[in-house]
Amino acid sequence: MSPAGRRASTLETSAAWLLALLWLAPLLYAFWAAFHPVEYATRFNPLAPVTLANFAKAWTYAPFARHFLNTVMLVTMILAAQLVLCTLAGYAFARFDFAGRDIAFGLVLVQLLIMPEVLIVENYRIMSRLGLVDTLLGIGLPYMASAFGIFLLRQTFKTVPRELEDAARVEGCSVLGVLWRVYVPLARPTYLAYGLVSVSYHWNNFLWPLIVTNTVETRPLTVGLAIFGAPESGVDWGVISAGTLMAVAPLLVAFVLFQRQFMQSFMQAGIK
Amino acid sequence: MKHVYGWLLLTPAAILLVGFTHYPAAATLVDSFFSTGTAIRPSRFIGFGNYALLAEDPIFWKVLGNNLWFALGTIPTSIALAILMAVWVNDRLPARALVRMAYFTPTVLPMIAVANIWLFFYTPQIGLVDQFRALFGAPSHNWLGDPGTVLACLMVMVIWKEAGFFMIFYLAALQSLPPELEEAAKIEGASRWHFFRRVMFPLLMPTTLFVLVNATINSFKLVDHLFILTKGGPDNASSLLLYYIYQVAFSFFDTAYASTLTVVLLALLAGLALVQFHLVEKRVHYR
């Protein structure tokens, strides 16, 4: 994002800062509640004792370690499968003039609209028929062939000069060899952008994992957090805040470190 | 050979796409014409029976209305805020990167975490909103338990969550506007507001249309927060179509009716996609 625009007036600067503070407030509040004893949950005394007890409690009240492991495995599995499947399909659409290509591409794009979470009823039925209810594979499978990924890689591959491919062919590269040696290295920025969006999406995804899992062994963080944070669980406020912060911490830290990259990736994902 | 290679490369993705998008979409449509089978009475063809039921179902109309109000209540405000944020962040503002990050942060948080945090704001008596009101002697109020306020409370939260996401599209659009425009306006002595209303806003129109359609599509898919905050209550006052589908399918186990509701959702999404497609065609003309 290039430096642009005029110098803001003092009034507008203050307004912009105020809005920024307002926008951070809920998160700052969660930090406050998580690091202080529950008596101070709504008493903002700068001298309030700081404690890590809420984090310790949250860690023991819910199987967070297991949820973390599940989410990491899930996100990794989905991304790995997406990268392979979308690369192959994107390459097919970008460089092979096969029969039925345009119709097939139109059918792929349908998934941009009908995401798996809209088809929860039928997809659950399919998963139970396949015996994949309550497995990580069951959560991930509907997302592995991602229309967005196919589309993004097709666009990227189309910009690769044909001469590079021809040169590689002359050197004796096979179809997959060309893909691996020429196209994949040139699409690295696209892979990074897509990877960020995919990881954040599946780290945060809730509805489908909720439906298809029913034991601790498979539940990802979001589902664990929902059960943990439900009002009827009777866990106190500081502990819920601590648990919530633990669940979002990895993504939040990554965002703070690579915010520019995050925003650009999310924008590409939106524009499609 | 190109046919063979093309299809071979496509096959793995195609199998999964057909299996988890096209087939279930078609099966949903078929199921909507059958009754839900039980152990005693197997599923049978009932034509438009489920649709007749749907037309008579007050909860269906209620949640559809909620979806509409929710979209009307969140999208224009989010867009207005997004434009404001983008204009500010596009200016040379002290600590600009920090401000931009603050606006965007809610976008990267999962809805479940957001709902967990906001739940405490709205909790009667001990929650932050009530504590703040107590300073002025206002009585405590059950924000999420009152059908009159629950939807508004959820809207505020969703606006907070989404405005920063829309901001990045406006930011990109603003950065593609030629800087001469603003200089010319300045020489002409146009006020900042006048410049915004007559020059900037019309030029941002394609972005606004794009964001509008995408936000509407999103508003049908966004239900995670209901699981934490209200469970659709009180008395379905905050329920949305997708949440109702979930309840019908997985709490009431009426899968045929859930399929019928899903068909309605799919039809709505398809309609929006047509609008979007039309807009994209138009946008090409602008250039």
Interface residues (C-beta under 8 A of the other chain):
Chain A: M1 S2 P3 A4 G5 R6 R7 A8 E12 T13 A15 A16 W17 L19 A20 L21 W23 L24 P26 L27 Y29 A30 A33 A41 T42 V84 L85 C86 L88 A89 Y91 A92 F93 F96 D97 F98 A99 R101 A104 L107 V108 V110 Q111 L113 I114 M115 P116 E117 V118 L119 I120 V121 E122 N123 Y124 R125 I126 L141 P142 M144 A145 A147 I150 V175 S200 W203 N204 N205 F206 L207 L210 I211 T222 L225 A226 G229 A230 P231 W237 I240 S241 G243 T244 A247 V248 L251 L252 F255 V256 Q259 F262 M263 F266 M267 G270 I271
Chain B: K2 H3 V4 Y5 G6 W7 L9 L10 P12 A13 A14 I15 L16 L17 G19 F20 T21 H22 Y23 P24 A25 A27 T28 D31 L84 M85 W88 V89 N90 D91 R92 L93 P94 A95 A97 L98 V99 R100 M101 A102 Y103 F104 T105 P106 T107 V108 L109 P110 M111 I112 A113 V114 A115 N116 I117 W118 L119 F120 F121 I126 L128 Q131 W160 G164 F165 I168 F169 L171 A172 L174 Q175 P179 E182 F210 N214 I217 K221 V223 D224 F227 I228 L242 I245 Y246 A249 F250 T255 A258 S259 T262 L265 L266 L269 A270 A273
